[in-house]
Amino acid sequence: MSNAPQSQTAAETQIRAMLSAWRDAAVARDVPRIVSHYTPDIVAFDAVMQLQFKGVDAYGKHWAACMEMCPGPMVFEMNQLQLFVDQQFGYGHYLLRCGHEENGTEKSSWMRVTVGLRNTGDGWKIAHEHFSAPFDVESGKALFELQP
């Protein structure tokens, strides 16, 4: 991105650091730290439970429920992160290997993630997040075994 304006490069660096801190919070299973990276009015579409989550409180409760479903050490590996930003807004997408370890066995799969970002008074925050898994149309089953 050598042709990018300096502010765009700085914004991308800040977003990458924020996403890294979000990932570290998820690995640590620290729900308050996880949700500190979201705007209060986040709208999130997760791959499990309900159709959408509106607001950081609702999404925080969902994160807590997810942590209960995934005992053991968390697996969160971001891959192929692409960001597109200006000084106020940005969006990005990446693949995320997520899951947990249970009795020495990793139970994880690759998910697709899209994020909408907003530069706030408290730095860059995630204003929209969408996790999804591809599925087989005929069987209706998620294709968890796919690899990047």
N, C-alpha and C positions, 0 to 999 in steps of 0.2 A: 504494500500500500504506500509506496514511496510518493505517489502523486496526491495522497490524501492531505487535506488541510491539517495543520497541527492540532486544532481542537478536536477533530475527529479521531486522530490517533490517540490523544489523551483520553477521550471518552471511551474508546474501545479498550484501552488499557484498564480504565476504572471498572468497566463492565466485566471484563475478564477476571479481575480481582474479586469483584462482588460475587460472581458465579462460583469462583473457587471457594470463597468463604461459605456460600450457601451449601456447596457440596460437602465441605468439611463439617458443617453443622448437621447435615443429614447422616453422614458416617458416624458422627458422635451421638446420633439419636436425640439431639437437643432441639425440641420443637420450638421453644421461644427464640432460639437463635435462627432456626430455619425461617420462621415467619417474619423475623426482623428484616428480611430481604424483600418483602412484598409491600406494595402500597396498601393503605387501609381499605381501598375500594377494589382490590383485585377481583377479577373474574377468572376462575380456573376450571378447566375441563380435564379431569383426571381419567385414567383408564379404568378405574374401579369405583364401585359404589353408586354414586348418583350422577345425574346428567351434568350438573354444574355446581360450583361453589361460589357464592357471592360474599365478598368481604373477608378480611383477614381472620376474623374470629371463627367463621364457619370453616375456612380452609385450615386453620390451625387445629380445629377439632378433628378434621379429616386426617391430617398428618399424624396426630396422636393415635387415631384408630389404626392407621397403616403401620405404625411402629409396633402396636400390639399384635398385628397379624404376622409380623416378621421378626420373630425372636432371633437372638444371636447377632453376630457382627453384620453390619450393613455393607452392601456392595453398591457403590455408585461410581461408575467410570464414564466420564464424558469423552466423546469421540466426535471428530469432524465439526467442531463448533465454527459456525459462520455468523458474523455480526455485520449489521448494516445500521449505522448511527449518524445522527447529526448532533447538534448541541443539546437538544431538548428530548428527542425521542429516538428509539431504536427498536430493532427486532432482530431476532436470531433464531437459529435452529441447530440442533445437534442430535446425535444418537446417544442414548444413555443405557449402559448396562446396569440394571438395578435389581436388587433382591437382597438376600441375606444368606448367611451360612448357618446350617443346622446340623449338629452332630458331625462336624467336619466335612459336610457336603455343601457345596454352593448351590443355591436355588435362585437363579437369576435369569433374566432374559433382556434382550435389547428392546428398547422403547424409542419412539420418535418424540422429540420435544420441540415445541415452538414457544418462544417467549416474546412478549411485547414489553418494552422497557420505557421508563420515564425518568428523566433527571429531576429530582426533587431537591428541596432544601437540605435533605439528609443524604444526598448522593443519589446514585442510580438505584432504582428499585424495579422489581418485576411487577408490572401492572396486569399482565395476562400470561397465563401459563397453560399449555395444552400438552398432555401426555397421551400417546395412543400406541396401540399395537396393531400391526396389520392382521387381517383375518381372512380365512377361506370363505368365500361367499356361499359355496354349496353346503359346507358343513356348519358354518357359523362359528367355527373354533378359531381362537387366536393362534397365530403362527409364532409361538415363542422361540422356536428353534432357529429362526433366521439369524444370520451373521452379517456384519457390515462387509 
